[in-house]
Amino acid sequence: MLAAMDTLTHAISGALLARLLHARTPTSGAQVTASNASPPLWTQVLTGTVAAAFPDIDSFTQFGGDVLYLTQHRGYTHALALVPLWGWLVAWLIAVGLRGRASWRSLYLSACGGIALHIAGDWITPFGTLLGLPFTDTRYGLGVMFIIDLSFTGLLLAGCALAAIWPTRRWPAALGLLATCGWVVLAWVGQQEALAIGQQRAAALGWRDAQVVAMPRPASPFNWTVAVSDGSRYELADLNTRRREPLQAGPDAHFITRFSAPYLPAGQATWRQASRWGDPGAANAAEVAAIARAAWEHPSFAFYRWFAEVPHLVDAGVRADGRCATFGDLRFGFPGREEAPFRYEICLREDGSASRYKRDGASRTPI
């Protein structure tokens, strides 16, 4: 499931951080001892790489079903309080694998740094990270970076390439990491611009105390989907906060251009509607709203109420197995994507019991 920064990017960031943290063995007059000797650079880089990928081991929760995945992915392996424990585990396992060529203590800093960097990398994406466990199950997320950002990954790779050219220098690693931090700052600037546009839209609609959410989109730190909500309705627009003219993408255009073209200049963006409880203008609006609200509030749907940040009703009606409603999260849909993931349906029976399904197009899979 595409829900997090990809593991490869995490691993590259850990390798770069380990290169930055690596301390060369003292020479030129300093006595080298077992206590101050640093293990070879490659062992540190290996440790940083493995450690930065390690937290995604909880992706195996998807084999336990969607509910387990949504509630536990980016969970305890992403908890800040447990970084020292996971760092020790990774460092110890690698030290065992190296058969005495390095102690776990000498690898510990790179391991903890790689895991912490992974948590930071997930925190900047929209999915949310349970970094406060075991003290709170609140999801934290800056929400400025799309799930896969080729520029972000490219800056890390450039830092690794420079570090390979100048293997005895730390500055290439520092430069690569600083460049990626700068890219995140640029994305944050884009987010603030998108939020300001959303606030302007809310004011134009006369929606007081409206919720405004800016959701990052692919290909540019200035591509956003802005959602303005009064609690039951959404106004949505796909826009680029810096673009002055629409981007033309012909059939032979580069794939990045094709991904970016749907995001129009803010003044030309088209605002469309979505709803929490159905179309209020429909003939059966009251029935649909009643089904949707009852389904949303049912105890067995608590997992999705906790997870979804921008929930909307996909459809609702009466089926053979009860009064059913399907909900999605607007964070995970964008132009060019046929259907967003993380859509779930709940059907209520007359006796108060319920059935839950994962929706993939017209198919329904029990969960």
C-alpha positions as CSV (number, residue, x, y, z in Angstrom):
1,M,0.0,0.0,0.0
2,L,1.3,3.4,-0.9
3,A,1.1,5.2,2.5
4,A,4.6,6.1,3.5
5,M,7.8,7.4,2.2
6,D,9.3,4.5,0.3
7,T,11.8,2.3,2.1
8,L,14.5,2.8,-0.4
9,T,14.6,6.6,0.2
10,H,14.7,5.9,3.9
11,A,17.6,3.6,3.5
12,I,19.6,6.1,1.4
13,S,19.0,8.8,4.0
14,G,20.4,6.5,6.7
15,A,23.5,5.7,4.7
16,L,24.1,9.4,4.2
17,L,23.6,10.2,7.9
18,A,26.0,7.3,8.9
19,R,28.6,8.8,6.6
20,L,28.3,12.1,8.3
21,L,28.5,10.6,11.8
22,H,31.5,8.3,11.0
23,A,34.5,9.3,13.0
24,R,37.9,8.5,11.5
25,T,40.4,6.6,13.6
26,P,42.8,9.0,15.2
27,T,46.2,9.2,13.5
28,S,49.2,11.6,13.3
29,G,50.4,11.3,16.9
30,A,47.3,10.0,18.6
31,Q,47.5,6.5,20.0
32,V,44.9,4.2,18.5
33,T,43.3,2.0,21.1
34,A,40.3,-0.4,21.2
35,S,38.2,2.3,22.9
36,N,38.8,5.1,20.4
37,A,39.1,3.1,17.2
38,S,36.2,3.5,14.8
39,P,35.0,0.6,12.7
40,P,35.4,0.8,9.0
41,L,33.3,3.3,7.2
42,W,31.4,0.6,5.3
43,T,30.2,-1.0,8.5
44,Q,28.8,2.3,9.7
45,V,27.1,3.0,6.3
46,L,25.6,-0.6,6.4
47,T,24.3,0.1,9.9
48,G,22.7,3.4,8.9
49,T,21.1,1.9,5.8
50,V,19.6,-1.1,7.6
51,A,18.5,1.0,10.6
52,A,16.8,3.6,8.4
53,A,14.8,0.8,6.7
54,F,14.1,-1.1,9.9
55,P,11.0,0.7,11.1
56,D,9.1,-0.4,8.0
57,I,9.3,-4.0,9.3
58,D,5.8,-3.2,10.7
59,S,4.5,-3.2,7.1
60,F,4.0,-7.0,7.7
61,T,1.0,-6.0,9.7
62,Q,-0.9,-5.8,6.4
63,F,-0.9,-9.6,6.4
64,G,-3.0,-9.4,9.5
65,G,-5.7,-7.4,7.7
66,D,-6.5,-3.8,7.0
67,V,-7.6,-2.9,10.5
68,L,-4.3,-4.1,12.0
69,Y,-2.4,-2.3,9.2
70,L,-4.1,1.0,9.6
71,T,-3.9,1.0,13.4
72,Q,-0.4,-0.4,13.8
73,H,1.6,0.6,10.7
74,R,4.0,3.5,11.7
75,G,3.4,2.4,15.2
76,Y,5.8,1.1,17.8
77,T,8.8,0.8,15.4
78,H,8.2,4.5,14.7
79,A,8.0,5.6,18.4
80,L,10.6,8.2,19.5
81,A,10.7,6.8,23.0
82,L,11.8,3.4,21.7
83,V,14.5,4.6,19.4
84,P,17.3,3.6,21.9
85,L,15.9,0.1,22.1
86,W,15.5,-0.4,18.4
87,G,18.9,1.2,17.8
88,W,20.5,-1.3,20.2
89,L,18.7,-4.2,18.5
90,V,19.9,-3.2,15.0
91,A,23.4,-2.5,16.1
92,W,23.6,-5.8,18.0
93,L,22.3,-7.8,15.1
94,I,24.7,-6.2,12.7
95,A,27.6,-6.7,15.1
96,V,26.7,-10.4,15.4
97,G,26.6,-10.6,11.6
98,L,30.0,-9.0,11.3
99,R,31.5,-11.6,13.6
100,G,33.6,-9.4,15.8
101,R,34.8,-6.9,13.3
102,A,32.8,-4.2,15.1
103,S,31.1,-4.0,18.5
104,W,27.4,-3.0,18.8
105,R,28.6,0.1,20.8
106,S,30.6,1.4,17.9
107,L,27.5,1.1,15.6
108,Y,24.9,2.3,18.1
109,L,24.9,6.0,17.1
110,S,24.5,5.2,13.4
111,A,21.7,2.8,14.2
112,C,19.8,5.3,16.4
113,G,20.4,8.1,13.9
114,G,19.1,6.0,11.0
115,I,15.9,5.1,12.9
116,A,15.3,8.6,14.0
117,L,15.8,9.9,10.5
118,H,13.2,7.3,9.2
119,I,10.7,8.6,11.7
120,A,11.3,12.2,10.6
121,G,10.9,11.1,7.0
122,D,7.5,9.6,7.7
123,W,6.4,12.5,9.8
124,I,6.6,14.9,6.9
125,T,4.2,12.9,4.8
126,P,0.3,13.0,5.1
127,F,-0.2,9.4,6.5
128,G,0.7,10.3,10.0
129,T,3.1,8.7,12.4
130,L,2.4,7.3,15.9
131,L,5.7,8.8,17.2
132,G,4.2,9.4,20.7
133,L,3.7,5.7,21.6
134,P,3.4,4.2,24.1
135,F,2.1,7.4,25.8
136,T,-0.4,8.5,23.1
137,D,-1.9,7.0,19.9
138,T,-2.3,10.4,18.3
139,R,-1.1,10.5,14.7
140,Y,1.4,13.3,14.1
141,G,2.2,14.5,10.6
142,L,3.6,17.7,9.0
143,G,1.9,16.7,5.7
144,V,4.2,18.7,3.4
145,M,5.7,15.9,1.3
146,F,4.0,13.6,-1.2
147,I,4.5,9.9,-0.6
148,I,7.1,9.5,-3.3
149,D,9.1,12.6,-4.1
150,L,11.7,12.0,-6.8
151,S,13.5,15.3,-6.1
152,F,13.8,14.5,-2.4
153,T,15.3,11.1,-3.2
154,G,17.5,12.6,-6.0
155,L,19.1,15.0,-3.6
156,L,19.9,12.2,-1.2
157,L,21.4,10.2,-4.1
158,A,23.5,13.2,-5.2
159,G,24.9,13.4,-1.6
160,C,25.8,9.7,-1.7
161,A,27.5,10.2,-5.1
162,L,29.5,13.1,-3.8
163,A,30.4,11.1,-0.7
164,A,31.7,8.3,-3.0
165,I,33.9,10.7,-4.9
166,W,35.3,12.3,-1.8
167,P,35.2,9.2,0.6
168,T,37.4,10.9,3.3
169,R,35.3,14.0,3.6
170,R,32.1,14.6,5.5
171,W,30.9,17.7,3.7
172,P,29.2,15.8,0.8
173,A,27.0,13.9,3.3
174,A,26.2,17.2,5.1
175,L,25.4,18.9,1.9
176,G,23.1,16.1,0.7
177,L,21.1,16.1,4.0
178,L,21.0,19.9,4.2
179,A,19.7,20.0,0.6
180,T,16.8,17.6,1.4
181,C,16.0,19.7,4.5
182,G,15.8,22.7,2.2
183,W,13.4,20.9,-0.1
184,V,11.2,20.1,2.9
185,V,11.2,23.8,3.9
186,L,10.2,24.7,0.3
187,A,7.3,22.2,0.5
188,W,6.3,23.8,3.8
189,V,6.2,27.2,2.1
190,G,4.0,25.7,-0.6
191,Q,1.7,24.3,2.1
192,Q,1.3,27.7,3.8
193,E,0.5,29.3,0.4
194,A,-2.1,26.6,-0.3
195,L,-3.7,27.0,3.2
196,A,-3.9,30.7,2.6
197,I,-5.8,30.1,-0.7
198,G,-8.1,27.8,1.2
199,Q,-8.8,30.4,3.8
200,Q,-9.7,32.9,1.1
201,R,-12.1,30.4,-0.4
202,A,-13.8,29.8,3.0
203,A,-14.2,33.6,3.4
204,A,-15.7,33.9,0.0
205,L,-18.2,31.1,0.8
206,G,-19.0,32.7,4.1
207,W,-18.0,29.6,6.1
208,R,-17.0,30.7,9.5
209,D,-14.6,28.4,11.5
210,A,-14.1,26.4,8.3
211,Q,-11.5,23.6,8.4
212,V,-8.9,24.0,5.7
213,V,-6.6,21.2,4.7
214,A,-3.8,21.3,2.1
215,M,-2.8,17.9,0.8
216,P,0.6,17.5,-1.1
217,R,0.5,16.1,-4.6
218,P,3.2,14.7,-6.9
219,A,5.8,16.4,-9.1
220,S,6.2,19.8,-7.3
221,P,6.3,21.2,-3.8
222,F,3.7,23.7,-5.1
223,N,1.1,21.2,-6.3
224,W,-1.7,20.8,-3.7
225,T,-5.3,19.7,-3.4
226,V,-7.0,22.2,-1.1
227,A,-10.1,21.1,0.9
228,V,-12.3,23.6,2.7
229,S,-15.0,22.1,4.9
230,D,-17.9,23.5,7.0
231,G,-18.2,20.1,8.8
232,S,-20.6,18.5,6.3
233,R,-19.5,19.8,2.9
234,Y,-16.2,20.1,1.1
235,E,-15.0,22.5,-1.6
236,L,-11.9,21.1,-3.3
237,A,-9.4,22.4,-5.9
238,D,-6.3,21.0,-7.5
239,L,-3.9,23.9,-7.8
240,N,-0.3,25.1,-8.0
241,T,0.5,28.0,-5.7
242,R,3.2,29.5,-8.0
243,R,2.0,28.8,-11.5
244,R,0.8,31.7,-13.5
245,E,-0.2,29.9,-16.7
246,P,-1.6,26.3,-17.1
247,L,1.0,23.7,-17.8
248,Q,0.4,22.0,-21.2
249,A,1.0,18.3,-21.3
250,G,0.7,16.7,-24.8
251,P,0.7,13.0,-25.5
252,D,4.5,12.9,-25.7
253,A,5.1,15.0,-22.6
254,H,7.4,13.8,-19.8
255,F,5.7,11.8,-17.1
256,I,6.5,14.5,-14.5
257,T,4.8,17.1,-16.7
258,R,1.8,14.8,-17.1
259,F,1.5,14.4,-13.3
260,S,1.9,18.2,-12.8
261,A,-0.4,19.5,-15.5
262,P,-3.7,19.0,-13.6
263,Y,-2.7,21.6,-11.0
264,L,-3.8,24.9,-12.3
265,P,-2.9,28.5,-11.2
266,A,-4.9,29.3,-8.1
267,G,-7.0,31.9,-10.0
268,Q,-8.0,29.4,-12.6
269,A,-8.5,26.4,-10.4
270,T,-12.0,24.8,-10.5
271,W,-13.6,24.2,-7.2
272,R,-15.7,21.0,-6.9
273,Q,-17.9,19.5,-4.2
274,A,-17.7,16.5,-2.0
275,S,-19.7,15.6,1.1
276,R,-19.4,13.9,4.5
277,W,-23.0,12.7,4.3
278,G,-24.2,12.8,0.7
279,D,-25.5,15.2,-1.8
280,P,-28.0,17.4,0.0
281,G,-29.8,18.1,-3.3
282,A,-30.6,14.5,-4.0
283,A,-34.2,13.2,-3.8
284,N,-33.2,10.7,-1.1
285,A,-30.8,13.0,0.7
286,A,-32.3,12.5,4.1
287,E,-32.2,8.7,3.9
288,V,-28.6,8.7,2.6
289,A,-27.5,11.1,5.3
290,A,-29.1,9.0,8.0
291,I,-27.4,5.8,6.7
292,A,-24.1,7.6,6.5
293,R,-24.2,9.1,9.9
294,A,-25.3,5.8,11.6
295,A,-22.6,3.9,9.8
296,W,-19.9,6.4,10.6
297,E,-20.7,6.4,14.3
298,H,-21.0,2.6,14.7
299,P,-18.5,1.2,17.2
300,S,-17.0,-1.3,14.7
301,F,-16.0,1.6,12.5
302,A,-13.9,3.3,15.2
303,F,-10.7,2.3,13.5
304,Y,-11.5,4.4,10.5
305,R,-12.8,7.4,12.5
306,W,-9.5,7.4,14.2
307,F,-7.5,7.1,10.9
308,A,-9.3,9.3,8.4
309,E,-8.4,13.0,8.5
310,V,-10.4,14.2,5.5
311,P,-13.3,11.7,5.4
312,H,-16.0,11.8,2.7
313,L,-18.9,9.7,1.7
314,V,-18.4,7.6,-1.4
315,D,-21.8,6.0,-1.6
316,A,-24.6,4.8,0.7
317,G,-27.8,2.8,0.3
318,V,-29.6,-0.4,1.2
319,R,-28.0,-3.7,0.3
320,A,-28.9,-7.3,0.9
321,D,-26.8,-7.3,4.0
322,G,-28.1,-4.0,5.5
323,R,-27.9,-0.3,5.3
324,C,-24.4,0.4,4.0
325,A,-22.1,3.4,3.6
326,T,-18.6,3.6,2.0
327,F,-16.1,6.2,3.1
328,G,-12.8,7.4,1.7
329,D,-10.1,9.8,2.8
330,L,-9.4,12.7,0.4
331,R,-5.7,12.7,1.4
332,F,-5.1,9.7,-0.8
333,G,-6.8,10.6,-4.1
334,F,-5.3,12.8,-6.8
335,P,-5.8,13.5,-10.5
336,G,-4.7,10.6,-12.6
337,R,-5.2,8.0,-9.9
338,E,-8.2,5.8,-10.9
339,E,-9.3,5.1,-7.3
340,A,-7.9,6.2,-4.0
341,P,-6.9,3.5,-1.5
342,F,-8.2,3.2,2.1
343,R,-11.9,3.1,1.2
344,Y,-14.0,1.1,3.6
345,E,-17.7,0.1,3.8
346,I,-19.8,-0.7,6.8
347,C,-23.2,-2.4,6.6
348,L,-25.6,-2.2,9.6
349,R,-28.2,-4.9,10.3
350,E,-31.5,-4.5,12.1
351,D,-30.1,-6.2,15.2
352,G,-27.4,-3.5,15.6
353,S,-24.5,-5.7,14.3
354,A,-22.4,-4.7,11.4
355,S,-20.2,-6.1,8.6
356,R,-17.1,-4.3,7.4
357,Y,-15.5,-4.4,3.9
358,K,-12.6,-3.0,2.0
359,R,-13.8,-1.4,-1.2
360,D,-11.8,-1.7,-4.4
361,G,-13.9,-0.4,-7.2
362,A,-17.1,-2.5,-7.2
363,S,-15.5,-5.4,-5.3
364,R,-16.0,-5.8,-1.5
365,T,-13.6,-7.8,0.6
366,P,-14.7,-8.6,4.2
367,I,-12.3,-7.3,6.9
